[in-house]
Amino acid sequence: MQARSFSKTTIALHWIVGLTIIALMAIGWYMKEFKDYGLYNVHKSVGVIIFAVILYRVVYRLIKGFPTPAGTSGALQAFVAKLVHWALLIGTVLFPLSGVMMSGAGGHGVYVFGVELIAKNIDAATGKTAPINETIAGLGHEIHEFLLWGIGIVLVLHIAGALKHHIIDKDITLKRMIGKA
């Protein structure tokens, strides 16, 4: 039996994590594309904070389970939906982790609005930031960049699926997630 509506916690976690990840993706892309790093500290700080919310959401989802689909769909659609949901859960965990890997191992430190979580690594001889581990920093960078595009694609599939349920199937999938079912 399908749940007619979702809990306020499920709805809140979905939208807080989803919209924050989208905003951070846009900011990160903008900074990289235009070489404008003025939002770097905000990007990192919000990324660390949302990571705590993401972890709570993942634990909550694993305890509560995935919601029962609102509409009927074929085996392929059900498989793709499950794959997309798992990809989003895993991707939203790996996204901030890879950012911390990149910044922390790169010697830049990790701060949350000025509060130091991982200190900068300053080379005593030059007074400049020095990587702690270039390999880990590089891996973090590659994962972070891959996830920008990977999550972007999966997110488009997720939104397309929700709109398909709402417009074509005319079921309550989208209504449940906005609290209107």
Secondary structure, DSSP 8 states (H G I E B T S, - for coil): ---SS--HHHHHHHHHHHHHHHHHHHHHHHHHHHT--TTHHHHHHHHHHHHHHHHHHHHHHHHH-----SS---HHHHHHHHHHHHHHHHHHHHHHHHHHHHHHHTTS-EEETTEEEE---B-TTT-SB--S-HHHHHHHHHHHHHHHHHHHHHHHHHHHHHHIIIIII--SHHHHHTT--
